[in-house]
């Protein structure tokens, strides 16, 4: 069972799109959602992001972007020397164009600017609109959870290089699989998820902001890509996604599992190049389309690198 609470802040003249069909403009919407899981295995994907700490425009210089009015020191990646893994704490999202919606990690900061990983060279010298957000982390979700069993319940993270990292709750903090090294700062990227293995009932609460922009989620070959929905209000139908064009026809697949702890096979979604299909390559209709439960996700397997786009629930 999932409980959702949303409320608008800085309200303009309209309510959120998923609350009122006539909405044409939007305000910032924040809230929280609670997921009550029984024992078993689940795909879990946060449905919120953290509010932007900066939003504006600037000219790209190499892989750097100037920012004003904020302390860049707060955006620096972690730099532990005691064995804890070092992760980016924040990311830049380009807000429009061909690269809009992708999370680019901030790898270094200086006074008044941030340096970004993997920023496309074609953006150099161009003016872009962008936002900066802090990453949602495992500590944000697991540490306050109720019922999560220390030293046994596991969080599995599928990495882009094909490896799997395990995290546990031990001594009240999220750790590596040695049960000692703190790793609660492990990020969960927008639109991605993790696999939870829990021994008993667990209640998870995620709070933040409803993402008002499209999200582009990278998918990698040879990897179980865990893709979520980023919608705290409505299940995602396969027919309402970009799977039809994101998956290579008749080969790439997205697998949806049951959300009851049994991790049973639900549906396998393919593409014929124009529409999403079942495993006989019969196109789904809106009425027959499988759906992703709120706060859950799917496993996407591809032969070539690509992206899956998730529309904002505020701008369908």
Kinemage of the C-alpha trace (Angstrom):
@kinemage 1
@onewidth
@group {chain A} dominant
@subgroup {mainchain}
@vectorlist {calphas} color= white
{ca unk a 1} P 0.000 0.000 0.000
{ca unk a 2} L 1.267 3.448 -0.847
{ca unk a 3} L 0.300 6.731 0.779
{ca unk a 4} L 0.909 9.970 -1.121
{ca unk a 5} L 0.788 13.496 0.233
{ca unk a 6} L 1.409 16.447 -2.045
{ca unk a 7} L 1.055 20.170 -1.563
{ca unk a 8} L 1.886 23.172 -3.713
{ca unk a 9} L 4.198 25.968 -2.649
{ca unk a 10} L 4.645 29.357 -4.299
{ca unk a 11} L 1.226 28.698 -5.767
{ca unk a 12} L 0.250 30.570 -8.907
{ca unk a 13} L -3.188 30.475 -10.485
{ca unk a 14} L -3.371 26.757 -11.126
{ca unk a 15} L -3.221 23.420 -9.391
{ca unk a 16} L -0.897 20.532 -10.406
{ca unk a 17} L -1.814 18.744 -13.641
{ca unk a 18} L -2.539 15.440 -11.976
{ca unk a 19} L -5.015 17.128 -9.622
{ca unk a 20} L -6.895 19.234 -12.164
{ca unk a 21} L -7.195 18.493 -15.865
{ca unk a 22} L -7.542 22.149 -16.899
{ca unk a 23} L -4.154 23.235 -15.545
{ca unk a 24} L -1.926 25.093 -18.014
{ca unk a 25} L 0.685 26.572 -15.668
{ca unk a 26} L 2.397 25.041 -12.674
{ca unk a 27} L 3.797 25.813 -9.274
{ca unk a 28} L 6.476 23.994 -7.345
{ca unk a 29} L 4.967 20.873 -5.796
{ca unk a 30} L 6.572 19.157 -2.830
{ca unk a 31} L 5.395 16.329 -0.635
{ca unk a 32} L 6.138 12.802 0.489
{ca unk a 33} L 5.080 9.259 -0.270
{ca unk a 34} L 5.125 6.194 1.955
{ca unk a 35} L 5.582 2.630 0.712
{ca unk a 36} L 4.668 -0.253 2.989
{ca unk a 37} L 6.414 -3.431 1.862
{ca unk a 38} L 6.016 -6.960 3.124
{ca unk a 39} L 9.002 -9.297 3.184
{ca unk a 40} L 10.569 -10.218 -0.126
{ca unk a 41} L 12.264 -8.633 -3.105
{ca unk a 42} L 11.246 -5.338 -4.677
{ca unk a 43} L 12.371 -2.797 -7.218
{ca unk a 44} L 12.252 0.542 -5.431
{ca unk a 45} L 12.600 3.893 -7.179
{ca unk a 46} L 12.231 7.314 -5.512
{ca unk a 47} L 9.366 9.325 -6.958
{ca unk a 48} L 10.726 12.727 -5.911
{ca unk a 49} L 13.895 14.745 -6.455
{ca unk a 50} L 15.502 17.304 -4.185
{ca unk a 51} L 14.590 20.958 -4.811
{ca unk a 52} L 16.944 22.917 -7.061
{ca unk a 53} L 19.573 24.973 -5.252
{ca unk a 54} L 20.233 26.963 -8.418
{ca unk a 55} L 18.351 27.600 -11.644
{ca unk a 56} L 19.417 30.004 -14.356
{ca unk a 57} L 21.319 30.380 -17.618
{ca unk a 58} L 25.005 30.654 -18.452
{ca unk a 59} L 27.517 30.052 -21.231
{ca unk a 60} L 29.328 26.715 -21.116
{ca unk a 61} L 33.120 26.986 -20.950
{ca unk a 62} L 34.598 23.584 -21.715
{ca unk a 63} L 32.907 21.482 -19.050
{ca unk a 64} L 32.344 24.324 -16.587
{ca unk a 65} L 29.333 26.511 -15.857
{ca unk a 66} L 29.374 29.797 -13.917
{ca unk a 67} L 26.869 30.206 -11.091
{ca unk a 68} L 26.029 33.170 -8.899
{ca unk a 69} L 24.352 33.640 -5.568
{ca unk a 70} L 25.175 30.231 -4.063
{ca unk a 71} L 28.134 28.696 -2.260
{ca unk a 72} L 29.784 26.315 -4.696
{ca unk a 73} L 31.634 24.664 -1.811
{ca unk a 74} L 28.359 22.991 -0.856
{ca unk a 75} L 28.251 21.315 -4.282
{ca unk a 76} L 31.669 19.649 -4.174
{ca unk a 77} L 31.874 15.857 -4.473
{ca unk a 78} L 32.795 13.921 -1.346
{ca unk a 79} L 36.530 13.520 -0.769
{ca unk a 80} L 36.955 11.048 2.061
{ca unk a 81} L 40.378 9.577 2.756
{ca unk a 82} L 39.285 7.046 5.389
{ca unk a 83} L 38.027 4.310 3.069
{ca unk a 84} L 34.543 5.630 2.478
{ca unk a 85} L 33.650 5.802 -1.229
{ca unk a 86} L 33.713 9.220 -2.844
{ca unk a 87} L 30.583 10.169 -4.755
{ca unk a 88} L 29.216 13.291 -6.430
{ca unk a 89} L 26.894 15.124 -4.085
{ca unk a 90} L 25.165 17.262 -6.725
{ca unk a 91} L 24.388 17.354 -10.422
{ca unk a 92} L 23.577 19.738 -13.225
{ca unk a 93} L 20.496 19.207 -15.374
{ca unk a 94} L 20.292 20.966 -18.719
{ca unk a 95} L 16.657 22.046 -18.970
{ca unk a 96} L 16.009 21.997 -22.712
{ca unk a 97} L 17.297 20.826 -26.074
{ca unk a 98} L 18.824 17.526 -27.144
{ca unk a 99} L 20.599 17.084 -23.799
{ca unk a 100} L 17.732 18.272 -21.634
{ca unk a 101} L 16.848 16.082 -18.681
{ca unk a 102} L 20.198 14.312 -18.254
{ca unk a 103} L 21.914 14.428 -14.843
{ca unk a 104} L 25.552 15.517 -15.243
{ca unk a 105} L 27.549 15.011 -12.051
{ca unk a 106} L 29.463 17.923 -10.565
{ca unk a 107} L 33.060 16.718 -10.232
{ca unk a 108} L 34.784 19.895 -9.010
{ca unk a 109} L 33.968 23.399 -7.872
{ca unk a 110} L 35.679 26.760 -7.736
{ca unk a 111} L 34.461 30.134 -6.556
{ca unk a 112} L 31.564 30.942 -8.853
{ca unk a 113} L 31.635 27.878 -11.124
{ca unk a 114} L 31.115 24.131 -11.263
{ca unk a 115} L 32.851 21.518 -13.415
{ca unk a 116} L 30.631 18.803 -14.827
{ca unk a 117} L 31.385 15.250 -15.939
{ca unk a 118} L 30.601 14.094 -19.497
{ca unk a 119} L 29.082 17.379 -20.620
{ca unk a 120} L 28.763 17.135 -24.435
{ca unk a 121} L 31.486 19.071 -26.273
{ca unk a 122} L 28.874 20.512 -28.623
{ca unk a 123} L 27.590 22.629 -25.714
{ca unk a 124} L 30.914 24.428 -25.319
{ca unk a 125} L 30.421 28.146 -25.926
{ca unk a 126} L 26.642 27.938 -25.984
{ca unk a 127} L 24.193 29.468 -23.536
{ca unk a 128} L 22.070 26.919 -21.676
{ca unk a 129} L 19.331 26.955 -19.085
{ca unk a 130} L 20.176 24.597 -16.254
{ca unk a 131} L 19.373 23.619 -12.691
{ca unk a 132} L 21.547 22.228 -9.918
{ca unk a 133} L 20.201 19.711 -7.430
{ca unk a 134} L 21.642 17.579 -4.661
{ca unk a 135} L 21.427 13.849 -5.247
{ca unk a 136} L 18.826 11.729 -3.512
{ca unk a 137} L 20.843 9.239 -1.454
{ca unk a 138} L 20.348 5.898 0.262
{ca unk a 139} L 20.623 7.647 3.621
{ca unk a 140} L 17.665 9.842 2.674
{ca unk a 141} L 15.533 6.725 2.216
{ca unk a 142} L 16.930 3.833 4.252
{ca unk a 143} L 18.110 5.519 7.446
{ca unk a 144} L 14.649 6.797 8.458
{ca unk a 145} L 12.888 3.625 7.258
{ca unk a 146} L 10.837 1.606 9.725
{ca unk a 147} L 11.373 -2.147 9.917
{ca unk a 148} L 14.594 -2.386 7.899
{ca unk a 149} L 16.629 -5.197 9.506
{ca unk a 150} L 20.241 -4.373 10.243
{ca unk a 151} L 22.981 -6.657 8.874
{ca unk a 152} L 20.541 -8.714 6.795
{ca unk a 153} L 18.162 -6.690 4.622
{ca unk a 154} L 20.118 -5.712 1.519
{ca unk a 155} L 20.073 -2.950 -1.083
{ca unk a 156} L 21.445 -4.015 -4.476
{ca unk a 157} L 22.697 -1.304 -6.832
{ca unk a 158} L 23.218 -2.219 -10.493
{ca unk a 159} L 26.139 -0.158 -11.771
{ca unk a 160} L 26.670 1.034 -15.332
{ca unk a 161} L 29.757 -1.200 -15.688
{ca unk a 162} L 27.748 -4.349 -14.984
{ca unk a 163} L 28.838 -4.814 -11.374
{ca unk a 164} L 26.484 -4.987 -8.403
{ca unk a 165} L 27.131 -3.114 -5.156
{ca unk a 166} L 25.459 -4.162 -1.920
{ca unk a 167} L 24.537 -1.859 0.929
{ca unk a 168} L 23.206 -2.674 4.400
{ca unk a 169} L 21.938 -0.869 7.462
{ca unk a 170} L 24.342 -1.422 10.361
{ca unk a 171} L 24.560 0.516 13.595
{ca unk a 172} L 21.916 2.915 12.353
{ca unk a 173} L 23.800 3.953 9.193
{ca unk a 174} L 23.971 2.648 5.633
{ca unk a 175} L 27.247 0.785 5.045
{ca unk a 176} L 29.180 -1.177 2.455
{ca unk a 177} L 28.961 -4.970 2.663
{ca unk a 178} L 31.621 -4.942 5.395
{ca unk a 179} L 28.955 -3.574 7.773
{ca unk a 180} L 31.405 -0.902 8.904
{ca unk a 181} L 32.274 1.556 6.136
{ca unk a 182} L 29.646 4.281 5.861
{ca unk a 183} L 28.044 4.615 2.430
{ca unk a 184} L 24.755 6.385 3.048
{ca unk a 185} L 25.853 9.063 0.583
{ca unk a 186} L 25.461 6.572 -2.302
{ca unk a 187} L 23.363 8.481 -4.863
{ca unk a 188} L 20.218 7.254 -6.576
{ca unk a 189} L 20.050 9.065 -9.891
{ca unk a 190} L 16.783 10.595 -11.130
{ca unk a 191} L 14.640 7.913 -12.721
{ca unk a 192} L 16.808 5.055 -11.431
{ca unk a 193} L 16.080 2.551 -8.703
{ca unk a 194} L 17.545 -0.165 -6.514
{ca unk a 195} L 16.607 -3.740 -5.609
{ca unk a 196} L 15.511 -4.250 -2.004
{ca unk a 197} L 15.608 -7.631 -0.248
{ca unk a 198} L 13.745 -7.331 3.044
{ca unk a 199} L 12.999 -10.013 5.603
{ca unk a 200} L 9.834 -8.474 7.022
{ca unk a 201} L 7.474 -5.501 6.798
{ca unk a 202} L 9.252 -2.247 5.941
{ca unk a 203} L 7.882 1.285 5.638
{ca unk a 204} L 9.814 3.672 3.417
{ca unk a 205} L 9.131 7.387 3.124
{ca unk a 206} L 10.507 9.604 0.367
{ca unk a 207} L 10.069 13.363 0.406
{ca unk a 208} L 11.066 16.052 -2.029
{ca unk a 209} L 9.867 17.886 -5.086
{ca unk a 210} L 7.811 16.606 -8.009
{ca unk a 211} L 10.120 16.952 -11.002
{ca unk a 212} L 8.688 19.530 -13.388
{ca unk a 213} L 10.963 18.699 -16.329
{ca unk a 214} L 11.506 15.689 -18.563
{ca unk a 215} L 14.062 13.184 -17.275
{ca unk a 216} L 16.438 11.387 -19.677
{ca unk a 217} L 17.735 8.172 -18.126
{ca unk a 218} L 20.868 6.598 -19.657
{ca unk a 219} L 20.679 2.850 -20.313
{ca unk a 220} L 23.810 0.789 -20.906
{ca unk a 221} L 24.421 -2.462 -22.811
{ca unk a 222} L 25.200 -5.624 -20.886
{ca unk a 223} L 23.643 -4.210 -17.720
{ca unk a 224} L 20.380 -4.660 -15.838
{ca unk a 225} L 19.296 -1.011 -15.993
{ca unk a 226} L 16.845 -0.278 -13.159
{ca unk a 227} L 14.446 2.395 -14.423
{ca unk a 228} L 11.726 3.947 -12.251
{ca unk a 229} L 8.821 6.286 -12.950
{ca unk a 230} L 9.380 9.603 -11.074
{ca unk a 231} L 5.636 10.038 -10.742
{ca unk a 232} L 4.249 9.951 -7.175
{ca unk a 233} L 0.637 9.989 -8.313
{ca unk a 234} L -0.017 7.764 -11.347
{ca unk a 235} L 1.253 4.388 -12.523
{ca unk a 236} L 3.271 4.511 -15.740
{ca unk a 237} L 1.774 2.621 -18.668
{ca unk a 238} L 4.271 1.152 -21.107
{ca unk a 239} L 2.287 2.779 -23.904
{ca unk a 240} L 2.752 6.202 -22.322
{ca unk a 241} L 6.556 5.864 -22.193
{ca unk a 242} L 9.279 6.267 -24.819
{ca unk a 243} L 10.022 2.529 -24.783
{ca unk a 244} L 8.607 2.247 -28.311
{ca unk a 245} L 11.464 4.333 -29.675
{ca unk a 246} L 14.053 3.798 -26.918
{ca unk a 247} L 14.196 0.011 -27.356
{ca unk a 248} L 15.766 -1.515 -30.464
{ca unk a 249} L 13.046 -3.269 -32.454
{ca unk a 250} L 12.508 -6.952 -31.678
{ca unk a 251} L 15.595 -7.278 -29.455
{ca unk a 252} L 15.872 -4.877 -26.504
{ca unk a 253} L 13.447 -5.568 -23.664
{ca unk a 254} L 11.962 -4.036 -20.541
{ca unk a 255} L 10.848 -6.477 -17.857
{ca unk a 256} L 8.213 -5.627 -15.277
{ca unk a 257} L 8.078 -7.746 -12.122
{ca unk a 258} L 5.378 -8.213 -9.530
{ca unk a 259} L 5.330 -5.705 -6.680
{ca unk a 260} L 4.236 -8.141 -3.966
{ca unk a 261} L 7.643 -9.241 -2.687
{ca unk a 262} L 7.683 -12.424 -4.778
{ca unk a 263} L 9.450 -10.735 -7.705
{ca unk a 264} L 7.443 -12.810 -10.131
{ca unk a 265} L 7.641 -12.149 -13.850
{ca unk a 266} L 4.876 -9.749 -14.823
{ca unk a 267} L 5.347 -8.594 -18.416
{ca unk a 268} L 8.149 -8.369 -20.948
{ca unk a 269} L 7.858 -5.321 -23.167
{ca unk a 270} L 9.438 -5.120 -26.616
{ca unk a 271} L 9.241 -2.649 -29.469
{ca unk a 272} L 8.479 -3.059 -33.158
{ca unk a 273} L 10.089 0.293 -33.862
{ca unk a 274} L 6.853 2.242 -33.593
{ca unk a 275} L 4.881 0.739 -30.706
{ca unk a 276} L 5.506 -1.257 -27.554
{ca unk a 277} L 4.569 -4.924 -27.890
{ca unk a 278} L 4.241 -8.116 -25.912
{ca unk a 279} L 6.594 -11.081 -26.335
{ca unk a 280} L 4.768 -12.139 -29.495
{ca unk a 281} L 5.380 -8.631 -30.901
{ca unk a 282} L 1.696 -7.802 -30.762
{ca unk a 283} L 1.332 -4.082 -30.009
{ca unk a 284} L -0.206 -3.131 -26.699
{ca unk a 285} L -3.163 -0.791 -26.580
{ca unk a 286} L -3.702 1.660 -23.767
{ca unk a 287} L -6.241 -0.792 -22.310
{ca unk a 288} L -3.914 -3.813 -22.452
{ca unk a 289} L -0.671 -2.059 -21.578
{ca unk a 290} L 1.218 -3.272 -18.513
{ca unk a 291} L 1.938 -0.606 -15.909
{ca unk a 292} L 4.658 0.150 -13.408
{ca unk a 293} L 3.410 0.535 -9.829
{ca unk a 294} L 4.134 3.884 -8.192
{ca unk a 295} L 7.567 3.809 -6.596
{ca unk a 296} L 8.586 0.675 -8.450
{ca unk a 297} L 10.516 0.166 -11.667
{ca unk a 298} L 11.513 -2.131 -14.491
{ca unk a 299} L 14.686 -3.855 -15.694
{ca unk a 300} L 15.753 -2.614 -19.121
{ca unk a 301} L 18.228 -4.571 -21.256
{ca unk a 302} L 19.670 -2.983 -24.377
{ca unk a 303} L 22.320 -3.838 -26.964
{ca unk a 304} L 23.500 -0.250 -27.468
{ca unk a 305} L 23.720 2.807 -25.217
{ca unk a 306} L 20.665 5.025 -25.232
{ca unk a 307} L 18.120 6.916 -23.163
{ca unk a 308} L 14.612 6.439 -21.838
{ca unk a 309} L 12.638 9.651 -21.334
{ca unk a 310} L 10.174 10.162 -18.521
{ca unk a 311} L 7.723 13.041 -18.889
{ca unk a 312} L 7.053 15.188 -15.850
{ca unk a 313} L 3.677 14.506 -14.205
{ca unk a 314} L 3.246 18.294 -14.164
{ca unk a 315} L 3.798 18.650 -17.918
{ca unk a 316} L 2.358 15.538 -19.572
